[in-house]
Amino acid sequence: MLANSHRVSTVVRVGAFMVFFFSCFVYFVPRRYETPALLQEPVSQVINLTELGSKFNASVVEFWQQLATALIEAKPQCNPLEVLDGFVERPGERSKPKLDKNDERRYPELTAQDETALLRAHYKMRRSAQHLAPKLPFSKDTTGIVTSANLESIPVLLVSLRMLRRTGCNLPVEVFLADWTHYTHPICERDLPSLNARCIILSNILSNATKIAKPEDSQHKSLSLLFSSFQNVLYVDTTAFPIYDPTILFTTPPYTTHGLVTWPDPHAPRISEHFYHIAAIPAPAIPYTSTSSQILLNKSLHRESLLLMLYYNHHGPSYYYLLLRSSAPAFALAALATRLPVYHVRSHSTSLGRWWNGTYRATGSAHADPGMDYEYLPPFSSHIHPSNVWMKNDTAHPIPSIEKALNYTRLAPRIPRPVFLQVDLLRMNPASVLQDKSEITFEPDGTPHRMWGLREDVVRVLGYDVEERLWGVVVEEGCRGDGESEVCRELVEWSREVVGWMGSIDRPW
């Protein structure tokens, strides 16, 4: 009797252990969206983490099929726009909104029939977005970072991810690849998981809607946002990275008050006023010239915005990219078109670069902290206050004797610090970043050189020596696979000479 009890208790313990093991497995399986269907494939048949993470349940597949149908049905019923000599040439009646004289030839001209066709198609998609928005799938109350990559950009992505982790940020990262041709086993199954990131193959879900055209590279960003499992998303380009932990951005205004945050691009051309006619919205007082290197998005609040943004990108190559001048403004403009709040950071980006042979060479840009930007109210420059920032004497008492008697220092409001860097001109691929001996990293005589100028200038603008950290990460990534390789040796020597020796003295040049 006791022996039988012992055998029963052993069976119970083994059964309990198996239940516990299975429960842990289910818990750590990527849960995609609000009502996930349990993956039925046994553990032993799972090919790899990417295959597992790229399985989309039936509700997601159905949503994509309905959305793909809506995108096809809302195609503008007019010929694709064609730009010739800076504007669209079409015979017949023309609808010409008022434009700045200097900008007139930068925008397309549309016939009245074209503009009407675009307006009708836009209205149709807005109605479809209203119908589909409640079905938008995501995992409720989850937060993470999203990016899209390909084989060429993955080495740069690994550098950006290591820069992200150096800030102390532990948010999970989803890396979307167009299809399996961009997949490599060591990267997706070893390197990215070690950085709390994973690969997801877009074609696994896109192939479920066969009638829609294959997306172009410019459309992968919007699709990555759409199919990300997170509700609260920070999209960051592979060429961009935060220099401070971005986690706090999700818990403070303007994200908590607006649900969508975009950043300005001072070099982007202005949007055609035809777009505002088509979207049936008033043109904003301050034109949206956005960058898409980073975007903060609450998918629960901005369901309709996300779907309309996808529409602009899907029909972008033939229509909307000519009106918006790029894909970047689509995020903010979609929110305007759906009457949802969007916060467009007011602080301009700061150029990063150095002087070379008497010419300034920019390699990237720094973008302001949206929380600090939200609190900071800059002055409007005028004939009595020519600066567009507050100065120390602006807060002083107008009578010097009273100011002196007060015996304390008034500080001007702090200008928002940069929080994101985009390094787009010089791709930080460890295997090739030093191969071309470019003017960005070398002097004309071949002497290695910092790419962002003096160390003290970098610290003054960014808060610490970000370039030193960046090159440390590049060396780490370049030497990780083979510490004896030629690439590793060159990176170590260059970094030691520039960041080490040159950083230890004032002006060696």
TIVEXBA-146605 format. One record per residue: x, y, z of N, C-alpha, C in turn. Coordinates in steps of 0.2 Angstrom, whole numbers, plus 5000, padded with zeros to 4 digits. Layout:
XYZXYZXYZ/...
# end
This chain:
500449945000500050005000500450065000/501050065004501450125005501850134998/502050074995502350074989501950104983/501350084983500850114978500850184979/500750214985500650284987501350324985/501850284986502550314984502550324976/502350274972502350274965501850334963/501250334966500750384964501050454965/501350464971501650534973502150554968/502550504966503150514961502850534954/502250504952501950524946501650594946/501350604952501050674953501650724953/502250714956502750764956503050774948/503150714945503350724938502850754934/502150744935501650774931501650854933/501750864939501750934941502350974938/502950944938503550974934503350984927/503050934924502950944916502451004915/501951004919501451064919501851124920/502251134925502651194926503051204920/503451164918503851174912503451194906/502951164905502551184899502251254900/502051274906501751344908502351394907/502951374909503451424908503651434900/503551384896503651384889503151434886/502451414888501951454885502051534887/502251544893502351614896502851644891/503451614890503951644886503851644878/503351604876503251614869502951684867/503251714862503051774860502251784859/501951824863501251824863501051884858/500751874853500651924848499951944848/499852004851499252034851498752024856/498152054856497752054862497351984863/497251954858496851884859497251834855/497851814858498351774854498051694854/498151664849497951594848498551554850/498451504854499051464857499351424851/500051434850500351404845500351324846/500151294841500051224842500651174840/501151204837501751174835502151144841/502251084842502751054847503351094847/503651094853504351124854504851084850/504851024849505350984845505351004838/504751034835504651044828504851114827/504951164832505051234831505751234827/505851264822506451274818506951314822/506751374824507151424827506751474830/507051524834506651574837506351624832/506651634827506351674821505751644818/505751584817505151544814504551544819/504751544826504251544831503951614831/504351664832504151734832503751764826/503851724821503551754814502851714813/502651674818501951644817501451694819/500951714815500451754816499751714817/499451724822498851694823498251714818/497751674819497151684814496851754814/496851784820496551844820496951904817/497651894817498051944814498051934806/498051864804497951854797497351884794/496751874798496151894795496151974795/496452004800496452074800496852104794/497452074792497852094787497552084780/497152024779496752014773496252074772/495952094777495452144777495752214775/496252224779496652284777496952294770/497252234768497452234761496952244756/496352224757495752234753495552304753/495552334759495452404759495952454756/496552434756497052474753497052464745/496852404743496752404736496152434733/495552434737494952464735495052544735/495452564739495552644740496052674736/496252634731496752664726496452714722/496852774722496552834718496452814710/495852834708495652814701495852864696/496552874696496852924691497552894690/497852914685498552894683499052914688/499552874689500052894694500352964692/500552994697500853064695501553054693/501753104688502453094685502753164686/503353174689503653234689504153244684/504053304680504553324675504753394676/505453404676505753464678505453494684/505353454689505153484696504353494697/503953474692503253484693502853434688/502253414690501853374685501553404680/501753384674501453414668500753374666/500253404666499553374663499253424659/498953404654498453444650497853464653/497453514651496853524653496853574659/496253574663496153624668496653604674/496953654677497353644683497153674689/497253634695497053664701497653684704/497853744705498453774708498353814715/498453774720498453814727498953864727/498953914732499453964733500053934736/500553944733501253924735501753974735/502253974740502754024739503054024733/503254084730503554084724504154044723/504554044728505154004727505053924727/504453904730504353834730503953804725/503653854721503153824716503353774712/503953774709504153714705504353654708/504353654715504553594719503953544720/503353564718502753524720502353504713/502053454714501653434708501053474706/500853484700500253514698499753464696/499153464699498653414697498053444694/497753404689497153424686496553424691/496053454690495453454695495253384695/495253344690495053274690495453234694/496153244694496553204698496453214705/496453284707496353294714495753274717/495153274713494553244715494553174716/494953134711495053064712495453044718/495953084720496353074726495953084732/495453134732495053154738494553094739/494253074734493753024735494052954737/494652944735495052884737495252884744/495452944746495652964753495052954758/494452984756493852974760493652904761/493752864756493552794756494052754761/494652774761495152744766495052764773/494852824774494652854780494052814783/493552794779492952754781493152684783/493652654779493852594780494252584787/494652644788495052644794494652644800/494052684800493652684805493352614807/493152574802492852514802493452464805/494052464803494552414804494952434811/494952494813495352514819495152474825/494552464827494452424833494752354833/494852324827495152254826495952254826/496252314826496952314826497252274831/497652224829497952174834498652204837/498652194844499252204847499252184854/499752174858499752154865499652204870/499052214873498852264877499452284883/499552344884499952374889500652344889/500952334883501652314882501952374879/502652374880503052424878503752394875/503952424869504552404866504752444860/505352424858505652464852505652424846/505552454840505452424834505852454829/506152414824506552434819506452384813/506652404807506652364801507352364798/507552304796508252294793508352254787/508952244784509052204779509752174780/509952134775510652104776511252164777/511152214773511652264772511652304779/511052314782511052364788511152324794/511052264794511152224801511752244805/512352244802512952264806512852334809/512552374805512452444808511952444814/511452394813510952384818511252364825/511752314824512052284830512452334834/512752384830513052444834512552484837/511952504834511452544837511152504843/511052444843510752404848511252404854/511852404853512352404859512352474862/512252524858512252594860511652604864/511052574862510452574866510552534873/510852484873510952444879511452484884/511952514881512352554885512052614889/511452634887511052684891510752654897/510752584898510352554903509652534901/509452544895508752524893508752454892/508152414895508052344894507452334890/507152374887506552364883506652314878/506252264876506252214871506252254864/506652224859506652254853506452204847/506052224843505752184837506152204831/506452164827506852184821506452144815/506152184811505752164805506152154799/506152094796506552084790506052064785/506152094779505652084773505452014772/505951974771505851904770506451854772/506451794771506951744773507651754770/507651794764508351804761508751854765/508451884770508851934774509051904781/508851844782508951804788509551774788/509951774794510551734795510451704802/510651644802510551604809510951634814/511551644814511951674820511651744822/511451784817511251854820510551844823/510051804820509451804823509351754829/509751704829509651654834510151664840/510751704839511251714844511351784846/511551824841511751894842511151934845/510651934841510051984843509751954850/509551894851509351874857509751894863/510451894862510851914868510751984869/510452024865510352094866509552104867/509252054869508452054870508152084864/508352054858507952074852507852014848/507352014844507251954840507051974833/507151934828506951944821506251914820/505851954816505251934813505251944806/504951894802504951894795504251924792/504251974789503652014787503251964782/503651934777503351894772502951844775/503051814781502651764784501851784785/501751854786501151874786500851914780/501351944776501051974770500851924765/501151864765500951814760500251794760/499951814766499251784767498751834763/498951884760498551924756498851934749/498651894744499051874738498851934733/498351974733498152014728498552084729/498852094735499152164736499852164733/500152214731500752214728501352204733/501852184732502452174736502652244738/502752254745502952314747503652334745/503752404744504452424743504852434749/505452444749505852454755505652514759/505352564756505152624760504552614764/504152554762503552544765503652494771/504252464772504352414778504252454785/504452514785504352544792503652544794/503252564790502552574792502252504793/502452454789502252384791502552354797/503152374799503452354805503052384811/502852444811502452474816501752434816/501452424811500752384810500852324814/501352284812501352214814501752204821/502052254824502352244830501852224835/502052184840501552164845501452214851/501952264851501852314856501352364856/501052384861500552434861500952504861/501352514865501752574865502452564862/502552594856503152584852503552644851/504252634851504752674849505052644843/504952674837505252654831505852694830/506452654829507152684828507452654822/507652704818508052674812508652644814/508952604809509552564811510152614811/510052674808510652724808510552764814/510052754819509952804824509952764831/510052804836510052764843509952824848/509752804854509652854859510352854863/510452914866511052924870510952924877/510252924879510052914886509452864886/509352834891508852784892508152814890/507852794884507252814882506552794885/506652744890506052714893505652764896/505952824899505552874903505052914898/505252914892504852944887504152924886/504052854888503352824888502952844894/503152874899502852884905502752954907/502953004902502953074903502653104897/502353164898502153204892502753224888/502653234881501953234878501753164876/502053114877501853044875501153034878/501153044885500553024888499953064887/500053124884499553174882499353164875/499753144871499653144863499653074860/500053034863500052964860500452964854/500653014851501153014845501553074845/502253054844502753114845503153104839/503253154835503753154829504253214830/504753214826505353254827505453294820/505653354820505753394814506353384810/506353394804506853384799506953454796/507353494798507453564795507653564787/507953504785508153504778507553474774/507053444776506553414772506153474769/505953464762505553504759504853514761/504553564760503853584763503353534759/502753524762502253474759501853514755/501653484749501253514744500553534748/500253594746499653614749499053574746/499253534740498753494737498553434742/499053414746498853364751498353384756/498353444758497853464763497153474760/497153484753496453484750496253414749/496653364748496453304747496253264754/496553284759496453254765495853294769/495653354766495053394768495253414776/495853444776496053464783496353534782/496353584786496653644785497453634786/497853674782498553674783498753704789/499253664793499453694799499853754799/499853794804500253864804500953844803/501253794806501953774805501953714801/502253714795502253654791502553594794/502353534793502653474796503153454791/503853454793504353434790504753384794/504453324794504653274799505253224797/505553204802506053144801505753084803/505853024800505652964803506152924806/506752954808507252914811507052884818/506552924821506252894827505552924828/505052874830504352894831504152864837/503752894841503452874847502652864846/502352804847501752794845501352744850/500752764852500252724856499752694851/499852634849499452604844498652594846/498552594853497852594855497552664854/497852714855497552784854497552804846/498052784843498152804836498052744831/497552704832497352654828497152674821/496752724820496552754813497152784810/497552824814498152854811498652804808/498752754812499152704809498952674803/498352664802498052634796498052684790/497952744792497952794786498652804784/499152804789499852814788500052754783/499852694784500052644780499752654773/499152684773498852694766499352744762/499552804765500052844762500652814760/500952764763501552734761501352684756/500852644756500652594751500552624744/500252684744500152724738500652774737/501152774741501652824741502052834734/502352774732502752784726502352814720/501752804719501352824713501052894715/500852914721500452974723500753014729/500752984735500853024741501553044742/502053004740502753034741502853094737/502553104731502653164727502253224731/501753214734501453264738501753284745/501953224748502353234755503053244754/503353234748504053244747504453184749/504153144754504553084757504053044761/504252994764503752954768503752974775/504253024777504253044784503653074787/503353124783502853164786502153124787/502153064784501553024784501253014791/501653004796501452984803501053044806/501353104806501053164809500353184805/500453184798499853204794499253154794/499453084795498853044796498453054803/498853074808498553094814498053154813/498353204809497953264808497353244804/497353204799496853184795496253144799/496453114804495953074808495753114814/495953174815495853224820496053194827/496653164827496953134833497553184835/497753184841498253224843498953204841/499353244840500053234838500553284841/501053274844501553324846502153324842/502253374839502853384834503353424838/503953394840504453424844504653494840/504653544844504853614842505553624841/505953594845506653614845506953584839/507353624835507653594829508253544831/508353504826508853454827509553494826/510053464830510753494830511153454825/511553484821511953454816512553424819/512753364817513453334820513953334814/514553354815515053354810515653394812/516053404808516653444809516953484803/517353534804517653564799518253534796/518253534789518753494785518953534779/519553554779519853594774519353664773/519153694778518753754777518053744776/517853674775517153664774516853624780/516253634782515853594787515553534784/515753474787515553414784515053384790/514453374788513953344793513953274792/513853234797513853164797513153144800/512853184803512153164806511853214810/511353204814511053254818510753224825/510653274829510453254836509753284837/509353244840508653264841508453274848/508053324850507953344856507453294860/507553294867507153264872506453294871/505953254869505253274869504953304875/505153274881504853294887505153364889/505753374888506053434890505753494885/505653474878505353514873504653534875/504253484878503653504880503553554886/504053554890504053604896504353664894/504753664889505153724887504753774882/504653834883504253874879504753924876/505053914870505553964867505154034865/505554084865505254144863505254154855/504854194853504854204846505254264844/505754254840506254304839505954364836/506154424838505954484835506454544836/506254604834506754654834507054674841/506654654846506854674853507154604856/507054554853507354484856507554444850/508154454847508354424840508454354841/508654324847508754254848508154214849/508154154847507554114847507654064854/508054084858508154044865508154104870/507954084876508054124882508754134884/508954194886509654214888509554224896/510154224899510154234906509854304908/510054354905509854424906509054434905/508754384902508054394900507654384907/507854344912507554334918507754384923/508254434922508454484927507954534928/507954564933507554624934507754684930/507254724927507554774922507954824925/507854834932508254894935508854854938/509454874936510054834938510154844946/510054904949510154904956509654864960/509054854958508654804961508854734960/509054714954509354644953509954634957/510354684958510954674962510754664970/510254704972509954694979509654624980/509354594975509054534976509554474978/510154484976510754444978510554364977/510254354971510254284969510254284961/510454224959510554214951509854184948/509654214943509054194940509354154934/509054094933509354054927508754054922/509054054916508554044910508353974909/507753964907507453894906508053854902/508053794904508553754901508353724894/508753734889508653714882508553634882/508153604879508053534878508653504876/508953454879509553414878509353364872/509853344868509753294863509653224866/509253184863509153114866509253064861/509153084855509253034849509853064844/510253014842510753034837510552994830/510653024825510552994818511253004815/511552944813512152944809512052914803/511852954798511652924791512152934786/512552984786513052994781513652944781/513852934787514352884788514052824792/514052764788513652704791514152674795/513952664801514452634807514452554806/514652534800514752464799515452444801/515652404806516352394808516752364803/516452334798516852304793517152344788/516752404787516952454782516952524783/516852544790516852614792517552644790/518052614791518752644790519052624783/518752594779519052564772519152624767/518652674767518752724762519152784764/519452784770519852834772519552904771/518952904772518452964771518753024774/518553084772518653154775518353154782/517853114783517453124789517953094795/518253044794518653014799519453024798/519653054793520353064792520453134789/521053164791521353224788521553214781/521653264777521953264770522553224770/522953234775523653194775523553124778/522953104779522853034781522853024789/522953074793522953074800522253064802/522153014807521452994810521253054813/520553064813520253124816519553104819/519353134824518653134827518153154821/517653124821517153144816516653204818/516653214825516153264827516553324831/517253334829517553384831517853374838/518053424842518353424848517953384853/518253354858517953314863517453364867/517753424869517353474873516753494870/516753504863516153524860515653464860/515853404859515353354860515053344867/515453354872515153354879514753414880/514853464877514453524878513753514875/513753494869513153484865512753424867/513053364869512753304870512753284877/513153314881513153294889513653254891/513953214886514553174888514853154881/515453114881515753104875515453044871/514953054868514553004864515052974859/515453014856515852984851516352934853/516652944859517052894862516652824864/516052834866515652774867515452734861/515352774856515152744849515752704846/516352734846516852704844517052644848/516952644854517052584859516552534857/515952544855515452494853515652464846/515852514842516152484835516652434836/517152454840517752404841517452344844/517052344849516752284852516452244847/516052274843515652234838516152204832/516652244830517052224825517552174827/517652164834518152114836517852054839/517152064840516752004843516851944840/516851934833516951874830517651844830/518151894828518851874828519251924830/519551924836519951974839520651974836/520851934831521451934828521351954820/520751974818520651994811520952064810/521052074803521352144801520852204803/520152184802519652234804519752254811/519752204815519852224823520452264824/521052244821521652274822521652354820/521352364814521352434812520852474816/520252444818519852484823520152494829/520452444832520852464839521352514838/521752514833522252564832521952634831/521452634827521152704825520852734831/520452684835520052714841520552734846/521152694847521652714852521952774851/522052794844522452854843521952914843/521352904841520852964840520552974847/520252924850519852934856520252934862/520852894862521252894867521752944867/522252944863522852994863522553064861/522153074856521953134854521453164859/521053124862520653144867520953164874/521553154874521953164881522253234880/522353264875522653334874522153384871/522353444871521853494869521753494862/522253514858522153524851522753504847/522753444845523353414842523353434834/522853464832522853484825522853564824/
# end
